[in-house]
């Protein structure tokens, strides 16, 4: 099986912060400032004015995606620095309040606000989305049905939202709680064919539930306008290496499931309700807890299942040129996710501002502040 057509695209959502670490509604001025920048057409406003979204072009490899995302992060920080601002990457902001945010002046966003009221206004969250090209629509649905199983694994590895409204929530991904208040979210149902999926969307459109398929917000969906499978379960990861590792896993899972089909083998499908049990565990504990291995019918440490996932995709990562990228999972398991690092800093300093400063440093590709301080002490 050639994997040349398994192209990917990655979307990241960044926080726009002032010098004190508070979110700022600066998107309009930012878009004006970057108008002449290379790749500016890949930078977009989001619903909340203190959010900026970037998206790569269609990439053959995760290496290409990393190059583009690194450039976006550097460019946005360079443009924001003269006005005393910067970006940060995490699933939630540790202390800024949703009540203080402003909705972007765009008709679609205003319509959503009118329909959903505070459910929309509270959406002060930041996600990572990965598109994997699967041109055959029926095959796309088959892979979606099977790939759902891995959504909790990916969420656990990406957790970066332990704080909400100035509180330690006790969860590693509180973003997932906020997002679950939207309709048509969570683990997708099983579809026997693409026609069944289209009929489902047509029914929702005809009955006034949605205006188009973009308002299907599952953790994994067949994109309504592109021939891609879109992975939407993850918190916005902080380090660029974390983003690229997650993107590599999404691409490799699709490749491996396709390879099994070539051999007349399949990957067992599990009920969405069972997968949702694992999703809760990932939200609560990240990589530090246990997930259910449904084949073994037992609880297994999440870290062990993440290592088994690396073994599962091992035969495809060289062809995809992503072996180095996905091996960063080992670093995540060793050092913890962004959520773990945020909690460590908070417990050491008692300061959410220090947490934000560290997020900004890691977003910019600099060492963790606590790590740097430890190194200086050692010197």
Helices and strands as residue ranges (DSSP letters): E 8-18, H 27-33, G 40-42, E 43-45, E 51-55, H 62-81, E 85-88, G 98-100, H 107-116, H 118-121, E 127-133, H 137-147, G 148-150, H 151-158, E 163-164, E 167-168, H 175-179, E 185-186, H 194-206, G 213-215, E 217-218, E 220-222, E 228-235, H 240-262, H 272-285, G 286-288, E 290-293, E 298-301, H 302-312, H 314-317, H 323-326, H 328-335, H 338-349, H 352-363, H 369-378
